Amino acid sequence: MEKHVSYKTEGVCSRGIEFDVIDGVVHNVVFIGGCKGNTQGVARLAEGMTTEELIKRLKGIECRGNNSCPNQLALAIEQNL
């Protein structure tokens, strides 16, 4: 099963995240806005990981308050499973 997700972030520097989920594996993560180096790093590390593993690793990471771009990616994945 293949799904493309466009997610509007909340409370972080990036304005949105786009990614594909193909058979439970995340591909093509792109953050719109945000800290370019950090978001590109997260996107590259996320490539090819399962949705469950990404949620486990990224959910709860804090940067601004109780939130971060990696946390937003985890929430986006959770909401779109």
mmCIF file of the N, C-alpha and C atoms, coordinates in Angstrom:
data_MODEL
# 
_entry.id   MODEL 
# 
loop_
_atom_site.group_PDB 
_atom_site.id 
_atom_site.type_symbol 
_atom_site.label_atom_id 
_atom_site.label_alt_id 
_atom_site.label_comp_id 
_atom_site.label_asym_id 
_atom_site.label_entity_id 
_atom_site.label_seq_id 
_atom_site.pdbx_PDB_ins_code 
_atom_site.Cartn_x 
_atom_site.Cartn_y 
_atom_site.Cartn_z 
_atom_site.occupancy 
_atom_site.B_iso_or_equiv 
_atom_site.pdbx_formal_charge 
_atom_site.auth_seq_id 
_atom_site.auth_comp_id 
_atom_site.auth_asym_id 
_atom_site.auth_atom_id 
_atom_site.pdbx_PDB_model_num 
ATOM 1   N N  . MET A 1 1  ? 0.833  -1.177 0.000  1.00 0.00 ? 1  MET A N  1 
ATOM 2   C CA . MET A 1 1  ? 0.000  0.000  0.000  1.00 0.00 ? 1  MET A CA 1 
ATOM 3   C C  . MET A 1 1  ? 0.880  1.244  0.000  1.00 0.00 ? 1  MET A C  1 
ATOM 4   N N  . GLU A 1 2  ? 0.505  2.226  -0.790 1.00 0.00 ? 2  GLU A N  1 
ATOM 5   C CA . GLU A 1 2  ? 1.284  3.464  -0.909 1.00 0.00 ? 2  GLU A CA 1 
ATOM 6   C C  . GLU A 1 2  ? 0.417  4.661  -0.550 1.00 0.00 ? 2  GLU A C  1 
ATOM 7   N N  . LYS A 1 3  ? 1.010  5.590  0.229  1.00 0.00 ? 3  LYS A N  1 
ATOM 8   C CA . LYS A 1 3  ? 0.276  6.782  0.635  1.00 0.00 ? 3  LYS A CA 1 
ATOM 9   C C  . LYS A 1 3  ? 1.224  7.978  0.650  1.00 0.00 ? 3  LYS A C  1 
ATOM 10  N N  . HIS A 1 4  ? 0.790  9.103  0.058  1.00 0.00 ? 4  HIS A N  1 
ATOM 11  C CA . HIS A 1 4  ? 1.549  10.356 0.131  1.00 0.00 ? 4  HIS A CA 1 
ATOM 12  C C  . HIS A 1 4  ? 0.885  11.222 1.196  1.00 0.00 ? 4  HIS A C  1 
ATOM 13  N N  . VAL A 1 5  ? 1.708  11.810 2.067  1.00 0.00 ? 5  VAL A N  1 
ATOM 14  C CA . VAL A 1 5  ? 1.195  12.626 3.165  1.00 0.00 ? 5  VAL A CA 1 
ATOM 15  C C  . VAL A 1 5  ? 1.751  14.035 3.064  1.00 0.00 ? 5  VAL A C  1 
ATOM 16  N N  . SER A 1 6  ? 0.858  15.018 3.190  1.00 0.00 ? 6  SER A N  1 
ATOM 17  C CA . SER A 1 6  ? 1.227  16.427 3.352  1.00 0.00 ? 6  SER A CA 1 
ATOM 18  C C  . SER A 1 6  ? 0.698  16.835 4.717  1.00 0.00 ? 6  SER A C  1 
ATOM 19  N N  . TYR A 1 7  ? 1.604  17.246 5.605  1.00 0.00 ? 7  TYR A N  1 
ATOM 20  C CA . TYR A 1 7  ? 1.249  17.521 7.003  1.00 0.00 ? 7  TYR A CA 1 
ATOM 21  C C  . TYR A 1 7  ? 1.624  18.948 7.355  1.00 0.00 ? 7  TYR A C  1 
ATOM 22  N N  . LYS A 1 8  ? 0.682  19.702 7.905  1.00 0.00 ? 8  LYS A N  1 
ATOM 23  C CA . LYS A 1 8  ? 0.952  21.066 8.365  1.00 0.00 ? 8  LYS A CA 1 
ATOM 24  C C  . LYS A 1 8  ? 1.430  20.991 9.810  1.00 0.00 ? 8  LYS A C  1 
ATOM 25  N N  . THR A 1 9  ? 2.650  21.445 10.037 1.00 0.00 ? 9  THR A N  1 
ATOM 26  C CA . THR A 1 9  ? 3.235  21.377 11.374 1.00 0.00 ? 9  THR A CA 1 
ATOM 27  C C  . THR A 1 9  ? 2.665  22.463 12.281 1.00 0.00 ? 9  THR A C  1 
ATOM 28  N N  . GLU A 1 10 ? 2.845  22.276 13.582 1.00 0.00 ? 10 GLU A N  1 
ATOM 29  C CA . GLU A 1 10 ? 2.399  23.250 14.577 1.00 0.00 ? 10 GLU A CA 1 
ATOM 30  C C  . GLU A 1 10 ? 3.488  23.483 15.608 1.00 0.00 ? 10 GLU A C  1 
ATOM 31  N N  . GLY A 1 11 ? 3.787  24.758 15.887 1.00 0.00 ? 11 GLY A N  1 
ATOM 32  C CA . GLY A 1 11 ? 4.688  25.112 16.969 1.00 0.00 ? 11 GLY A CA 1 
ATOM 33  C C  . GLY A 1 11 ? 6.169  24.905 16.713 1.00 0.00 ? 11 GLY A C  1 
ATOM 34  N N  . VAL A 1 12 ? 6.567  24.737 15.439 1.00 0.00 ? 12 VAL A N  1 
ATOM 35  C CA . VAL A 1 12 ? 7.981  24.553 15.101 1.00 0.00 ? 12 VAL A CA 1 
ATOM 36  C C  . VAL A 1 12 ? 8.347  25.471 13.937 1.00 0.00 ? 12 VAL A C  1 
ATOM 37  N N  . CYS A 1 13 ? 9.619  25.532 13.618 1.00 0.00 ? 13 CYS A N  1 
ATOM 38  C CA . CYS A 1 13 ? 10.096 26.404 12.542 1.00 0.00 ? 13 CYS A CA 1 
ATOM 39  C C  . CYS A 1 13 ? 9.616  25.957 11.164 1.00 0.00 ? 13 CYS A C  1 
ATOM 40  N N  . SER A 1 14 ? 9.574  24.670 10.911 1.00 0.00 ? 14 SER A N  1 
ATOM 41  C CA . SER A 1 14 ? 9.103  24.206 9.603  1.00 0.00 ? 14 SER A CA 1 
ATOM 42  C C  . SER A 1 14 ? 7.592  24.425 9.504  1.00 0.00 ? 14 SER A C  1 
ATOM 43  N N  . ARG A 1 15 ? 7.136  24.690 8.279  1.00 0.00 ? 15 ARG A N  1 
ATOM 44  C CA . ARG A 1 15 ? 5.714  24.942 8.043  1.00 0.00 ? 15 ARG A CA 1 
ATOM 45  C C  . ARG A 1 15 ? 4.957  23.668 7.677  1.00 0.00 ? 15 ARG A C  1 
ATOM 46  N N  . GLY A 1 16 ? 5.679  22.659 7.242  1.00 0.00 ? 16 GLY A N  1 
ATOM 47  C CA . GLY A 1 16 ? 5.021  21.433 6.829  1.00 0.00 ? 16 GLY A CA 1 
ATOM 48  C C  . GLY A 1 16 ? 6.020  20.331 6.555  1.00 0.00 ? 16 GLY A C  1 
ATOM 49  N N  . ILE A 1 17 ? 5.480  19.127 6.397  1.00 0.00 ? 17 ILE A N  1 
ATOM 50  C CA . ILE A 1 17 ? 6.297  17.959 6.083  1.00 0.00 ? 17 ILE A CA 1 
ATOM 51  C C  . ILE A 1 17 ? 5.537  17.149 5.026  1.00 0.00 ? 17 ILE A C  1 
ATOM 52  N N  . GLU A 1 18 ? 6.273  16.669 4.033  1.00 0.00 ? 18 GLU A N  1 
ATOM 53  C CA . GLU A 1 18 ? 5.697  15.768 3.041  1.00 0.00 ? 18 GLU A CA 1 
ATOM 54  C C  . GLU A 1 18 ? 6.517  14.488 3.034  1.00 0.00 ? 18 GLU A C  1 
ATOM 55  N N  . PHE A 1 19 ? 5.824  13.366 2.873  1.00 0.00 ? 19 PHE A N  1 
ATOM 56  C CA . PHE A 1 19 ? 6.519  12.080 2.815  1.00 0.00 ? 19 PHE A CA 1 
ATOM 57  C C  . PHE A 1 19 ? 5.596  11.027 2.227  1.00 0.00 ? 19 PHE A C  1 
ATOM 58  N N  . ASP A 1 20 ? 6.185  9.914  1.849  1.00 0.00 ? 20 ASP A N  1 
ATOM 59  C CA . ASP A 1 20 ? 5.439  8.761  1.349  1.00 0.00 ? 20 ASP A CA 1 
ATOM 60  C C  . ASP A 1 20 ? 5.614  7.608  2.316  1.00 0.00 ? 20 ASP A C  1 
ATOM 61  N N  . VAL A 1 21 ? 4.566  6.811  2.441  1.00 0.00 ? 21 VAL A N  1 
ATOM 62  C CA . VAL A 1 21 ? 4.642  5.559  3.197  1.00 0.00 ? 21 VAL A CA 1 
ATOM 63  C C  . VAL A 1 21 ? 4.287  4.446  2.220  1.00 0.00 ? 21 VAL A C  1 
ATOM 64  N N  . ILE A 1 22 ? 5.237  3.556  2.013  1.00 0.00 ? 22 ILE A N  1 
ATOM 65  C CA . ILE A 1 22 ? 5.038  2.433  1.095  1.00 0.00 ? 22 ILE A CA 1 
ATOM 66  C C  . ILE A 1 22 ? 5.248  1.144  1.885  1.00 0.00 ? 22 ILE A C  1 
ATOM 67  N N  . ASP A 1 23 ? 4.177  0.378  2.023  1.00 0.00 ? 23 ASP A N  1 
ATOM 68  C CA . ASP A 1 23 ? 4.219  -0.876 2.774  1.00 0.00 ? 23 ASP A CA 1 
ATOM 69  C C  . ASP A 1 23 ? 4.842  -0.718 4.156  1.00 0.00 ? 23 ASP A C  1 
ATOM 70  N N  . GLY A 1 24 ? 4.462  0.359  4.869  1.00 0.00 ? 24 GLY A N  1 
ATOM 71  C CA . GLY A 1 24 ? 4.921  0.573  6.232  1.00 0.00 ? 24 GLY A CA 1 
ATOM 72  C C  . GLY A 1 24 ? 6.311  1.161  6.357  1.00 0.00 ? 24 GLY A C  1 
ATOM 73  N N  . VAL A 1 25 ? 6.902  1.594  5.241  1.00 0.00 ? 25 VAL A N  1 
ATOM 74  C CA . VAL A 1 25 ? 8.249  2.163  5.238  1.00 0.00 ? 25 VAL A CA 1 
ATOM 75  C C  . VAL A 1 25 ? 8.176  3.605  4.722  1.00 0.00 ? 25 VAL A C  1 
ATOM 76  N N  . VAL A 1 26 ? 8.889  4.512  5.388  1.00 0.00 ? 26 VAL A N  1 
ATOM 77  C CA . VAL A 1 26 ? 8.851  5.934  5.054  1.00 0.00 ? 26 VAL A CA 1 
ATOM 78  C C  . VAL A 1 26 ? 9.904  6.272  3.998  1.00 0.00 ? 26 VAL A C  1 
ATOM 79  N N  . HIS A 1 27 ? 9.483  7.076  3.014  1.00 0.00 ? 27 HIS A N  1 
ATOM 80  C CA . HIS A 1 27 ? 10.359 7.504  1.924  1.00 0.00 ? 27 HIS A CA 1 
ATOM 81  C C  . HIS A 1 27 ? 10.101 8.973  1.590  1.00 0.00 ? 27 HIS A C  1 
ATOM 82  N N  . ASN A 1 28 ? 11.088 9.594  0.977  1.00 0.00 ? 28 ASN A N  1 
ATOM 83  C CA . ASN A 1 28 ? 10.952 10.929 0.378  1.00 0.00 ? 28 ASN A CA 1 
ATOM 84  C C  . ASN A 1 28 ? 10.488 11.999 1.356  1.00 0.00 ? 28 ASN A C  1 
ATOM 85  N N  . VAL A 1 29 ? 11.055 12.027 2.558  1.00 0.00 ? 29 VAL A N  1 
ATOM 86  C CA . VAL A 1 29 ? 10.676 13.031 3.556  1.00 0.00 ? 29 VAL A CA 1 
ATOM 87  C C  . VAL A 1 29 ? 11.248 14.389 3.146  1.00 0.00 ? 29 VAL A C  1 
ATOM 88  N N  . VAL A 1 30 ? 10.386 15.401 3.146  1.00 0.00 ? 30 VAL A N  1 
ATOM 89  C CA . VAL A 1 30 ? 10.800 16.774 2.845  1.00 0.00 ? 30 VAL A CA 1 
ATOM 90  C C  . VAL A 1 30 ? 10.135 17.695 3.860  1.00 0.00 ? 30 VAL A C  1 
ATOM 91  N N  . PHE A 1 31 ? 10.947 18.479 4.567  1.00 0.00 ? 31 PHE A N  1 
ATOM 92  C CA . PHE A 1 31 ? 10.434 19.504 5.460  1.00 0.00 ? 31 PHE A CA 1 
ATOM 93  C C  . PHE A 1 31 ? 10.355 20.809 4.685  1.00 0.00 ? 31 PHE A C  1 
ATOM 94  N N  . ILE A 1 32 ? 9.266  21.549 4.850  1.00 0.00 ? 32 ILE A N  1 
ATOM 95  C CA . ILE A 1 32 ? 9.113  22.845 4.219  1.00 0.00 ? 32 ILE A CA 1 
ATOM 96  C C  . ILE A 1 32 ? 9.480  23.888 5.268  1.00 0.00 ? 32 ILE A C  1 
ATOM 97  N N  . GLY A 1 33 ? 10.575 24.600 5.029  1.00 0.00 ? 33 GLY A N  1 
ATOM 98  C CA . GLY A 1 33 ? 11.067 25.559 6.005  1.00 0.00 ? 33 GLY A CA 1 
ATOM 99  C C  . GLY A 1 33 ? 11.822 24.864 7.120  1.00 0.00 ? 33 GLY A C  1 
ATOM 100 N N  . GLY A 1 34 ? 12.107 25.612 8.154  1.00 0.00 ? 34 GLY A N  1 
ATOM 101 C CA . GLY A 1 34 ? 12.830 25.064 9.295  1.00 0.00 ? 34 GLY A CA 1 
ATOM 102 C C  . GLY A 1 34 ? 14.335 25.203 9.127  1.00 0.00 ? 34 GLY A C  1 
ATOM 103 N N  . CYS A 1 35 ? 15.068 24.653 10.046 1.00 0.00 ? 35 CYS A N  1 
ATOM 104 C CA . CYS A 1 35 ? 16.530 24.693 10.026 1.00 0.00 ? 35 CYS A CA 1 
ATOM 105 C C  . CYS A 1 35 ? 17.022 23.703 8.974  1.00 0.00 ? 35 CYS A C  1 
ATOM 106 N N  . LYS A 1 36 ? 17.508 24.230 7.874  1.00 0.00 ? 36 LYS A N  1 
ATOM 107 C CA . LYS A 1 36 ? 17.809 23.417 6.696  1.00 0.00 ? 36 LYS A CA 1 
ATOM 108 C C  . LYS A 1 36 ? 18.691 22.200 6.994  1.00 0.00 ? 36 LYS A C  1 
ATOM 109 N N  . GLY A 1 37 ? 19.779 22.394 7.681  1.00 0.00 ? 37 GLY A N  1 
ATOM 110 C CA . GLY A 1 37 ? 20.688 21.281 7.959  1.00 0.00 ? 37 GLY A CA 1 
ATOM 111 C C  . GLY A 1 37 ? 20.040 20.216 8.831  1.00 0.00 ? 37 GLY A C  1 
ATOM 112 N N  . ASN A 1 38 ? 19.358 20.639 9.881  1.00 0.00 ? 38 ASN A N  1 
ATOM 113 C CA . ASN A 1 38 ? 18.730 19.678 10.784 1.00 0.00 ? 38 ASN A CA 1 
ATOM 114 C C  . ASN A 1 38 ? 17.598 18.920 10.102 1.00 0.00 ? 38 ASN A C  1 
ATOM 115 N N  . THR A 1 39 ? 16.747 19.634 9.372  1.00 0.00 ? 39 THR A N  1 
ATOM 116 C CA . THR A 1 39 ? 15.621 18.953 8.736  1.00 0.00 ? 39 THR A CA 1 
ATOM 117 C C  . THR A 1 39 ? 16.084 18.031 7.611  1.00 0.00 ? 39 THR A C  1 
ATOM 118 N N  . GLN A 1 40 ? 17.126 18.425 6.894  1.00 0.00 ? 40 GLN A N  1 
ATOM 119 C CA . GLN A 1 40 ? 17.669 17.533 5.856  1.00 0.00 ? 40 GLN A CA 1 
ATOM 120 C C  . GLN A 1 40 ? 18.276 16.286 6.499  1.00 0.00 ? 40 GLN A C  1 
ATOM 121 N N  . GLY A 1 41 ? 18.933 16.474 7.626  1.00 0.00 ? 41 GLY A N  1 
ATOM 122 C CA . GLY A 1 41 ? 19.521 15.331 8.332  1.00 0.00 ? 41 GLY A CA 1 
ATOM 123 C C  . GLY A 1 41 ? 18.458 14.360 8.805  1.00 0.00 ? 41 GLY A C  1 
ATOM 124 N N  . VAL A 1 42 ? 17.398 14.880 9.414  1.00 0.00 ? 42 VAL A N  1 
ATOM 125 C CA . VAL A 1 42 ? 16.302 14.027 9.875  1.00 0.00 ? 42 VAL A CA 1 
ATOM 126 C C  . VAL A 1 42 ? 15.674 13.305 8.685  1.00 0.00 ? 42 VAL A C  1 
ATOM 127 N N  . ALA A 1 43 ? 15.448 14.036 7.590  1.00 0.00 ? 43 ALA A N  1 
ATOM 128 C CA . ALA A 1 43 ? 14.835 13.440 6.401  1.00 0.00 ? 43 ALA A CA 1 
ATOM 129 C C  . ALA A 1 43 ? 15.683 12.294 5.854  1.00 0.00 ? 43 ALA A C  1 
ATOM 130 N N  . ARG A 1 44 ? 16.983 12.483 5.780  1.00 0.00 ? 44 ARG A N  1 
ATOM 131 C CA . ARG A 1 44 ? 17.858 11.423 5.250  1.00 0.00 ? 44 ARG A CA 1 
ATOM 132 C C  . ARG A 1 44 ? 17.920 10.219 6.181  1.00 0.00 ? 44 ARG A C  1 
ATOM 133 N N  . LEU A 1 45 ? 17.942 10.479 7.482  1.00 0.00 ? 45 LEU A N  1 
ATOM 134 C CA . LEU A 1 45 ? 17.976 9.369  8.434  1.00 0.00 ? 45 LEU A CA 1 
ATOM 135 C C  . LEU A 1 45 ? 16.658 8.586  8.438  1.00 0.00 ? 45 LEU A C  1 
ATOM 136 N N  . ALA A 1 46 ? 15.556 9.278  8.152  1.00 0.00 ? 46 ALA A N  1 
ATOM 137 C CA . ALA A 1 46 ? 14.243 8.635  8.142  1.00 0.00 ? 46 ALA A CA 1 
ATOM 138 C C  . ALA A 1 46 ? 14.044 7.742  6.924  1.00 0.00 ? 46 ALA A C  1 
ATOM 139 N N  . GLU A 1 47 ? 14.754 8.013  5.847  1.00 0.00 ? 47 GLU A N  1 
ATOM 140 C CA . GLU A 1 47 ? 14.577 7.281  4.590  1.00 0.00 ? 47 GLU A CA 1 
ATOM 141 C C  . GLU A 1 47 ? 14.755 5.777  4.798  1.00 0.00 ? 47 GLU A C  1 
ATOM 142 N N  . GLY A 1 48 ? 13.720 5.020  4.436  1.00 0.00 ? 48 GLY A N  1 
ATOM 143 C CA . GLY A 1 48 ? 13.791 3.572  4.494  1.00 0.00 ? 48 GLY A CA 1 
ATOM 144 C C  . GLY A 1 48 ? 13.470 2.951  5.836  1.00 0.00 ? 48 GLY A C  1 
ATOM 145 N N  . MET A 1 49 ? 13.134 3.764  6.832  1.00 0.00 ? 49 MET A N  1 
ATOM 146 C CA . MET A 1 49 ? 12.795 3.225  8.150  1.00 0.00 ? 49 MET A CA 1 
ATOM 147 C C  . MET A 1 49 ? 11.309 2.902  8.221  1.00 0.00 ? 49 MET A C  1 
ATOM 148 N N  . THR A 1 50 ? 10.967 1.961  9.058  1.00 0.00 ? 50 THR A N  1 
ATOM 149 C CA . THR A 1 50 ? 9.557  1.636  9.244  1.00 0.00 ? 50 THR A CA 1 
ATOM 150 C C  . THR A 1 50 ? 8.873  2.751  10.031 1.00 0.00 ? 50 THR A C  1 
ATOM 151 N N  . THR A 1 51 ? 7.569  2.846  9.838  1.00 0.00 ? 51 THR A N  1 
ATOM 152 C CA . THR A 1 51 ? 6.805  3.865  10.559 1.00 0.00 ? 51 THR A CA 1 
ATOM 153 C C  . THR A 1 51 ? 6.914  3.658  12.066 1.00 0.00 ? 51 THR A C  1 
ATOM 154 N N  . GLU A 1 52 ? 6.852  2.420  12.509 1.00 0.00 ? 52 GLU A N  1 
ATOM 155 C CA . GLU A 1 52 ? 6.920  2.130  13.937 1.00 0.00 ? 52 GLU A CA 1 
ATOM 156 C C  . GLU A 1 52 ? 8.252  2.557  14.539 1.00 0.00 ? 52 GLU A C  1 
ATOM 157 N N  . GLU A 1 53 ? 9.347  2.275  13.836 1.00 0.00 ? 53 GLU A N  1 
ATOM 158 C CA . GLU A 1 53 ? 10.673 2.638  14.344 1.00 0.00 ? 53 GLU A CA 1 
ATOM 159 C C  . GLU A 1 53 ? 10.852 4.149  14.397 1.00 0.00 ? 53 GLU A C  1 
ATOM 160 N N  . LEU A 1 54 ? 10.371 4.861  13.370 1.00 0.00 ? 54 LEU A N  1 
ATOM 161 C CA . LEU A 1 54 ? 10.484 6.322  13.370 1.00 0.00 ? 54 LEU A CA 1 
ATOM 162 C C  . LEU A 1 54 ? 9.694  6.947  14.511 1.00 0.00 ? 54 LEU A C  1 
ATOM 163 N N  . ILE A 1 55 ? 8.484  6.478  14.724 1.00 0.00 ? 55 ILE A N  1 
ATOM 164 C CA . ILE A 1 55 ? 7.683  7.003  15.833 1.00 0.00 ? 55 ILE A CA 1 
ATOM 165 C C  . ILE A 1 55 ? 8.402  6.760  17.155 1.00 0.00 ? 55 ILE A C  1 
ATOM 166 N N  . LYS A 1 56 ? 8.914  5.560  17.341 1.00 0.00 ? 56 LYS A N  1 
ATOM 167 C CA . LYS A 1 56 ? 9.625  5.197  18.574 1.00 0.00 ? 56 LYS A CA 1 
ATOM 168 C C  . LYS A 1 56 ? 10.837 6.100  18.809 1.00 0.00 ? 56 LYS A C  1 
ATOM 169 N N  . ARG A 1 57 ? 11.582 6.400  17.764 1.00 0.00 ? 57 ARG A N  1 
ATOM 170 C CA . ARG A 1 57 ? 12.810 7.182  17.901 1.00 0.00 ? 57 ARG A CA 1 
ATOM 171 C C  . ARG A 1 57 ? 12.572 8.685  18.002 1.00 0.00 ? 57 ARG A C  1 
ATOM 172 N N  . LEU A 1 58 ? 11.531 9.197  17.317 1.00 0.00 ? 58 LEU A N  1 
ATOM 173 C CA . LEU A 1 58 ? 11.374 10.652 17.187 1.00 0.00 ? 58 LEU A CA 1 
ATOM 174 C C  . LEU A 1 58 ? 10.348 11.278 18.115 1.00 0.00 ? 58 LEU A C  1 
ATOM 175 N N  . LYS A 1 59 ? 9.340  10.515 18.515 1.00 0.00 ? 59 LYS A N  1 
ATOM 176 C CA . LYS A 1 59 ? 8.274  11.095 19.321 1.00 0.00 ? 59 LYS A CA 1 
ATOM 177 C C  . LYS A 1 59 ? 8.805  11.545 20.675 1.00 0.00 ? 59 LYS A C  1 
ATOM 178 N N  . GLY A 1 60 ? 8.495  12.790 21.018 1.00 0.00 ? 60 GLY A N  1 
ATOM 179 C CA . GLY A 1 60 ? 8.899  13.336 22.312 1.00 0.00 ? 60 GLY A CA 1 
ATOM 180 C C  . GLY A 1 60 ? 10.196 14.125 22.296 1.00 0.00 ? 60 GLY A C  1 
ATOM 181 N N  . ILE A 1 61 ? 10.895 14.175 21.158 1.00 0.00 ? 61 ILE A N  1 
ATOM 182 C CA . ILE A 1 61 ? 12.104 15.000 21.081 1.00 0.00 ? 61 ILE A CA 1 
ATOM 183 C C  . ILE A 1 61 ? 11.693 16.465 21.221 1.00 0.00 ? 61 ILE A C  1 
ATOM 184 N N  . GLU A 1 62 ? 12.391 17.191 22.075 1.00 0.00 ? 62 GLU A N  1 
ATOM 185 C CA . GLU A 1 62 ? 12.040 18.584 22.354 1.00 0.00 ? 62 GLU A CA 1 
ATOM 186 C C  . GLU A 1 62 ? 13.060 19.553 21.788 1.00 0.00 ? 62 GLU A C  1 
ATOM 187 N N  . CYS A 1 63 ? 12.572 20.666 21.265 1.00 0.00 ? 63 CYS A N  1 
ATOM 188 C CA . CYS A 1 63 ? 13.413 21.769 20.800 1.00 0.00 ? 63 CYS A CA 1 
ATOM 189 C C  . CYS A 1 63 ? 12.800 23.078 21.280 1.00 0.00 ? 63 CYS A C  1 
ATOM 190 N N  . ARG A 1 64 ? 11.561 23.295 20.877 1.00 0.00 ? 64 ARG A N  1 
ATOM 191 C CA . ARG A 1 64 ? 10.810 24.486 21.301 1.00 0.00 ? 64 ARG A CA 1 
ATOM 192 C C  . ARG A 1 64 ? 9.688  24.019 22.211 1.00 0.00 ? 64 ARG A C  1 
ATOM 193 N N  . GLY A 1 65 ? 9.869  24.247 23.501 1.00 0.00 ? 65 GLY A N  1 
ATOM 194 C CA . GLY A 1 65 ? 8.859  23.739 24.420 1.00 0.00 ? 65 GLY A CA 1 
ATOM 195 C C  . GLY A 1 65 ? 8.869  22.227 24.408 1.00 0.00 ? 65 GLY A C  1 
ATOM 196 N N  . ASN A 1 66 ? 7.718  21.653 24.247 1.00 0.00 ? 66 ASN A N  1 
ATOM 197 C CA . ASN A 1 66 ? 7.601  20.196 24.215 1.00 0.00 ? 66 ASN A CA 1 
ATOM 198 C C  . ASN A 1 66 ? 7.490  19.681 22.795 1.00 0.00 ? 66 ASN A C  1 
ATOM 199 N N  . ASN A 1 67 ? 8.105  20.362 21.837 1.00 0.00 ? 67 ASN A N  1 
ATOM 200 C CA . ASN A 1 67 ? 7.919  20.043 20.434 1.00 0.00 ? 67 ASN A CA 1 
ATOM 201 C C  . ASN A 1 67 ? 9.230  20.175 19.672 1.00 0.00 ? 67 ASN A C  1 
ATOM 202 N N  . SER A 1 68 ? 9.268  19.612 18.463 1.00 0.00 ? 68 SER A N  1 
ATOM 203 C CA . SER A 1 68 ? 10.416 19.734 17.564 1.00 0.00 ? 68 SER A CA 1 
ATOM 204 C C  . SER A 1 68 ? 9.984  19.258 16.186 1.00 0.00 ? 68 SER A C  1 
ATOM 205 N N  . CYS A 1 69 ? 10.804 19.517 15.189 1.00 0.00 ? 69 CYS A N  1 
ATOM 206 C CA . CYS A 1 69 ? 10.513 19.010 13.844 1.00 0.00 ? 69 CYS A CA 1 
ATOM 207 C C  . CYS A 1 69 ? 10.504 17.483 13.814 1.00 0.00 ? 69 CYS A C  1 
ATOM 208 N N  . PRO A 1 70 ? 11.459 16.795 14.470 1.00 0.00 ? 70 PRO A N  1 
ATOM 209 C CA . PRO A 1 70 ? 11.379 15.332 14.506 1.00 0.00 ? 70 PRO A CA 1 
ATOM 210 C C  . PRO A 1 70 ? 10.097 14.832 15.196 1.00 0.00 ? 70 PRO A C  1 
ATOM 211 N N  . ASN A 1 71 ? 9.695  15.487 16.284 1.00 0.00 ? 71 ASN A N  1 
ATOM 212 C CA . ASN A 1 71 ? 8.461  15.119 16.962 1.00 0.00 ? 71 ASN A CA 1 
ATOM 213 C C  . ASN A 1 71 ? 7.263  15.308 16.038 1.00 0.00 ? 71 ASN A C  1 
ATOM 214 N N  . GLN A 1 72 ? 7.258  16.392 15.269 1.00 0.00 ? 72 GLN A N  1 
ATOM 215 C CA . GLN A 1 72 ? 6.166  16.632 14.334 1.00 0.00 ? 72 GLN A CA 1 
ATOM 216 C C  . GLN A 1 72 ? 6.112  15.543 13.259 1.00 0.00 ? 72 GLN A C  1 
ATOM 217 N N  . LEU A 1 73 ? 7.271  15.063 12.808 1.00 0.00 ? 73 LEU A N  1 
ATOM 218 C CA . LEU A 1 73 ? 7.284  13.962 11.839 1.00 0.00 ? 73 LEU A CA 1 
ATOM 219 C C  . LEU A 1 73 ? 6.665  12.716 12.471 1.00 0.00 ? 73 LEU A C  1 
ATOM 220 N N  . ALA A 1 74 ? 7.008  12.424 13.716 1.00 0.00 ? 74 ALA A N  1 
ATOM 221 C CA . ALA A 1 74 ? 6.427  11.269 14.395 1.00 0.00 ? 74 ALA A CA 1 
ATOM 222 C C  . ALA A 1 74 ? 4.917  11.405 14.494 1.00 0.00 ? 74 ALA A C  1 
ATOM 223 N N  . LEU A 1 75 ? 4.435  12.595 14.857 1.00 0.00 ? 75 LEU A N  1 
ATOM 224 C CA . LEU A 1 75 ? 2.994  12.825 14.966 1.00 0.00 ? 75 LEU A CA 1 
ATOM 225 C C  . LEU A 1 75 ? 2.312  12.702 13.614 1.00 0.00 ? 75 LEU A C  1 
ATOM 226 N N  . ALA A 1 76 ? 2.955  13.206 12.570 1.00 0.00 ? 76 ALA A N  1 
ATOM 227 C CA . ALA A 1 76 ? 2.404  13.118 11.217 1.00 0.00 ? 76 ALA A CA 1 
ATOM 228 C C  . ALA A 1 76 ? 2.252  11.655 10.798 1.00 0.00 ? 76 ALA A C  1 
ATOM 229 N N  . ILE A 1 77 ? 3.262  10.854 11.113 1.00 0.00 ? 77 ILE A N  1 
ATOM 230 C CA . ILE A 1 77 ? 3.210  9.429  10.778 1.00 0.00 ? 77 ILE A CA 1 
ATOM 231 C C  . ILE A 1 77 ? 2.091  8.751  11.556 1.00 0.00 ? 77 ILE A C  1 
ATOM 232 N N  . GLU A 1 78 ? 2.038  9.011  12.858 1.00 0.00 ? 78 GLU A N  1 
ATOM 233 C CA . GLU A 1 78 ? 0.998  8.421  13.705 1.00 0.00 ? 78 GLU A CA 1 
ATOM 234 C C  . GLU A 1 78 ? -0.409 8.734  13.179 1.00 0.00 ? 78 GLU A C  1 
ATOM 235 N N  . GLN A 1 79 ? -0.629 9.983  12.839 1.00 0.00 ? 79 GLN A N  1 
ATOM 236 C CA . GLN A 1 79 ? -1.961 10.405 12.397 1.00 0.00 ? 79 GLN A CA 1 
ATOM 237 C C  . GLN A 1 79 ? -2.330 9.847  11.040 1.00 0.00 ? 79 GLN A C  1 
ATOM 238 N N  . ASN A 1 80 ? -1.354 9.392  10.282 1.00 0.00 ? 80 ASN A N  1 
ATOM 239 C CA . ASN A 1 80 ? -1.627 8.932  8.922  1.00 0.00 ? 80 ASN A CA 1 
ATOM 240 C C  . ASN A 1 80 ? -1.378 7.437  8.718  1.00 0.00 ? 80 ASN A C  1 
ATOM 241 N N  . LEU A 1 81 ? -1.320 6.679  9.779  1.00 0.00 ? 81 LEU A N  1 
ATOM 242 C CA . LEU A 1 81 ? -1.162 5.221  9.639  1.00 0.00 ? 81 LEU A CA 1 
ATOM 243 C C  . LEU A 1 81 ? -2.457 4.599  9.172  1.00 0.00 ? 81 LEU A C  1 
# 
